[in-house]
Amino acid sequence: MSTPCAGSLLAPRTTLRSPLWRAAASAPMRVSFAGGGSDLPGVARQGGGRVVGAALDLRVRVVVEPFDRGWVRMEVASHGPGQPGGGAEAGAACVLTRRRTDPPREDLAFRLIEATLAATGVGDGVALRVEAETSPGAGLGGSASAAVAALFALRASVGEAASPEELSREAVAIERERLGNACGAQDQVFAAFGGLLDLAFDARGCSEVRPLAVGSPELVPALSAGLLLVDTAVRRVSGEVLDRVDAGAACEAKAELVAAAGDVARGFEAGSLALVLSGMRRGAAAKVRLSEAASAIAVSMRQRLDGLGIEVLRVCGAGGGGHILIWAPAERHARIVEALGPCLVRRPALGAAGVRLDPDTRV
């Protein structure tokens, strides 16, 4: 399945629209098994990138409702640690009400919402609430999930439909063109499509979306049973982490990142957990070479957990904080969790559905 990337979807709108009715949508976060980093524009243009991963049952929900004409109300609520640079406490909500004619807010908590409002033209008499199971900067693609869910809900609120291809392309354009982030393009695709995916990239973004071929029905449950997502409680802005990555080192690591993604894909096709884990270990080693500083938390955690039978340990997303992905046989989990101390540990299900409307949305 191809997803052409040419052209921007961010043509300016001359008039602002108001929601016709309430619409709510949710989109999944993601974890990549291998290849993350090869989807960055500057890296992918050197022969292409490849990422293999899965959408998670951790979701971001966006609710759009009609509001008083002449006004815009925005709210961001999460159940994780405070937003990077925002000072919010765990579980707190950031709320802002402004006049329609006021300039968009550049606060970190609201920049993404303002960009989705501008992209859709739904910017008068609108209330938009973002509800997330973890806060931004967690390394699980939550910001992209919020953008995809917001675009879907905003369009539904004015009677418009959008395909996963359109939503993922527009979400990438928002981050790169409106917000100026040097981001990759995998997060938006996982949020829009969901499932288990094998993605190809070029300099413009995702060039092909392929559902992973799975050679054995026992493989995905076995892989899921061993996975742990460890919340470091450290939040970071991914663009700032990526800005510190040396371009030369990134291009040197790219071949190994792409090769690791290929190994994982072949392991899925063969129905072999051992081959999947081997590819994941290869990808984790490449991530460390890509940026030792961004992987420092993972390296420290591996040293602390040495001897507990962990087979894969790597940072999620750009690194520098967020979540650590661990794979170990389920019977070793109790000792690992005990050794982690107060860290929040999640046991995610893999292959969650892509962006979708809530059943009570009126369309």
N, C-alpha and C positions, 0 to 999 in steps of 0.2 A: 504494500500500500504506500503510495508516494504522497508527499506533502510539499508541493512546490513552494518555494520561499521568496520568489522574486516579487519585488514591489512592497510598498508599505500600505497598511490598512488604515493609517492614521490621517486621512484627509480631514482638514479642518471643517467644522460644522458652523454654519452661519447663524443658526437659531438654536436656542435651548429648548429641550422638551421636558415634560413632566410625566411621571409614571401614571399609567392608567389604572393600575391595580397592584396589589401585593404580589411579589414573586420572591421565592427563596430557592437557592441552589447550593449544592455542596460539591467540593472537588477533593480528591485524595492527595495526600503527601506521597513521597516516594523514597525508595532506597535504591541505589545503584550497586550492583554486584561487582562490576568492573567497567573500566573505561571512563569514569567520571573525570573531567578535566580535558578530555579530547574533544568535547563539544564546544569549547571556548573558540570564538571567532578566529583569533590569531593562531590558534593551534590547528583547528580543523581545516584551515585553508592550505596547510602543508600536507596535502594528500588525503584529507578527510578524517573524520573521527567516528568512533563507534562506542555506544553505551548499551549495556545490558542490565536491566533492572526490573523493578516491580512497583506498582502502586500499592500503598498501604491502607489499612483500615483506619488510619488517622486522617480525619477530614477537616477542611475549613468550610464553614457555612456562612453564606452571605444572604441577608434579608433586605429587600428593597421595598419600600412602602411610600405611598403618596404622603406629602407633608404640606405645611402651609405654603401657599404660593409666595414667591419672593425669598424663600429661605432654603437652606441646605443643612441637613443634620447628619453628622458622621459619628460613628461609634466603633471602637475596636476593643474587643474583650478576649482575653486568653486565659488559659488555665495553667500556664507555665510561668517561669521567672519573668521579670520585667523586660520590656523591650530595650534593645541596645541603645543606650544614650537617652532613653526616655524617662528613666527613673520610676516607672510604674511598678507597683508591687505585684506579686503573684496573684492572678485572678482579678486584678483591678481592670477597670474599663477607662479608656481615654475617650472623651466625648467633646465634640465641638459643634456649635451651631453658628452659622455665618449667613450674611445676606447673599442673595444670588449674585449681586453685583460686586461683592468683595473679591479680591484676587485670590487664587487658589493658595491654600496653606502649604508651606514647605516643611512643616514639622515632620520628623521621621515617621511618626505614627500615622500621618494622613496623606503623605505624598502619593502613595500607590492608589488610594481611593480617589484622590483628586484626578489622577491620570486616567482612571477608568471612567470617571464621570465625563471628562473632556473627550475621551475617545468615542463614547457612545452619544454624547450630546444630551444625556439625561442629567440636567443640571439646574432645574428649577422645581421647587416644591417636592423635594425628594429627601427621604431618610434612608440611610444605608448603614447596616450594622454588620460587622465582621465578627464571627465567633470561631475561635480556634482552640484545638486541644493542646497546643503548645505555642509559645510565643515566637515572634520572628527571630531569626538568627539561630534556629535550632539545627540547621544543616539538613533538613528534610524537604526542602522546596516549598515551605509554607507560604512564602510571599507569592510565588507563582500560582499556587493553588488558590490563594485569595484573589489574585487578578483574574484567573479563569472563571472562578465562581461568580465574581462581581460582574464581569462582562456578560456572562450567561444570564444572570438574574436581571441586570439592567435592561438587556435586550428583551427578555421575556416580559418585563413590566410595561413595555410599549408595543407588545405584540409582534416582536421580531424573533426569528430563529437564527441559530448559528451552528455550523458543523464543528466537530472537534478540530479539524484542520484550520478553520477560520479562527477559532478561539485561541488555539496554541500560537498561531502566527501573530495574532493581534497582541497577545500577552507578551510575547518576545519583543515586539516593536515598542510596546509601552515601556518596558524596562530599558531597552537600548536607546530609543530615540527620545522619549519624553523625559526619562529619569537619568539617562546618561550612564547606565550601569554596564560594565564590560562583562555581562553575564553569559553563561552558556544557554542552551535551548532545551535541555532534557527535562527540566522541571515542569515546564509548561505543557510539554507533550504528555508526560505521565498524568498530569492533572486532567487534561482534556480527554485522553483516550482510556486511561486506566489499564488494568491487566498486567500481564508479563510481556515486556517488550524488548525488541532488539532494534536499536535506532542507529541510523547513519546520519552524519553531519557534514556540511561544507561551511564555507565562510559566512554564508547568509543565515544558517540555522539548520533545522532538521530537514534532510532531503529525502528520507524514507523511514516509514514506520512499519515494522514487521512484528506481528505477534510471535512470541517465542514458541518454537516447536518443542513439545515435551514428550519424550519417548516412553515415559512410564507414569502411570497415575499415582504411584507411591512417592515420586520424587518431590513434588512441591510440599506435601504434608511433612515429609522428612526434613526438608530444608527449613520450613517454618518452625518445626519443633525445636530446632537447635539455635534459632536466632534470638538474640537479646539486643535491645537498643538502650544504651546507657546514656542518660542525660547528664552531661557534665555541669549543668547549671551555668555555663559560660555562654553568653550570647555575643554574637559578632555580626557585623555587616559584611556579607559575602564579597561585595564589590571592593571593600577595603582590603580584605585578605587577598583577593586576586590581583589587586594593584601591586602587591608586594612580591608576587611570583615572578621570578626571572624568566623573561621570554625565551631565552636560549635554553634554559633548563627544561621549560615546558615542552618545547619542540623536541628536545632530546628524549624526554620521557614518553612522548606521544606514541611512538611505535610500540613500546611495551604496554602502554595502557590499552591500545587498540588490540594488540595480540591477546592480552588477558581477557578482553571482552569476547574475542573469538573463541577462546578456550572455554569460557563459561557457556556460551551458546551451544558449542558442540557437546558439552556435558549435559545440558538440558535435552538436546536432541537424542543423545544416547541413553537418556534416563539414568545417568550415573551421578550420584551424589559426590563420589570421590573426585570425579573430573570437575564438577562445578566448584567444589571447595578448592581444588588445585588452582583453577583460574582465579578465584577470589583472592587466594594468597598472593598470586603473581600480581594482581592488580593492586593489592594493599602495599606491596613492596615498591611498585612504581609510584604510588601516591607519595610515599615517603621521599623518594628521589625527586619527585616534582617539587616538593617544598618541605624540607625538614622542619622549618619553623611552624608551618601550618599543621603538621602532624605531631608536634611535640607532645600534646596531651595524650594522643594514642600511644606514643612510644613510652611515655611515663607509665601509663596504665598497664601496658604489656609487662613492663618490668615488675610492677606491683603484683600482678596476677600470675607471675611465672610459676610453673609447676602445677597449675590447676586444669590442664588439659584443654586449653583454648586452641582451636585450629585456625581461626581467622579473627583478626582484630584490626580495625581501620577506622579512620575518621569518616564521617558522613559529610557530603557537600564539600565546600571549599576548605574546610578545616578551621583551625584556630579556635575551636570551641564547639558548641552545639552537641551533637550526639556521636557516640562511638558505637559501631556495629561489631558485635561479637558473635561468632558461631562456635558452639561446643556441644557435644552430646548432652541431651536433656538431663541425664542422671548426674552431670557435673554442675548443673545450674545452681543448686542450693549453695554449694561452697563458693561459687563465683559471686553470687549475690551477697553472701555474708561478707566476703572479702571487700566488696565494693562499698560497704558501709551505708551511709545515708543517701547514696545516689538513687534517683528515680530510675527504675528499670522497666522498660516496656517489652511486651512479647507480641509483636505485630503479626497480623495475618497478611499474606501476600496475595496480590492479584485483585485488589479492590476495583470496583466499578469506577469508570471515569465520571466527569462532571454530570450532574443530573439535577433535575428540578424536584423539589419536595412535592409529595402527592397533593397537598392542599393549595399549590400554586394555581392561580386562575390564568388560563391562557386561551 
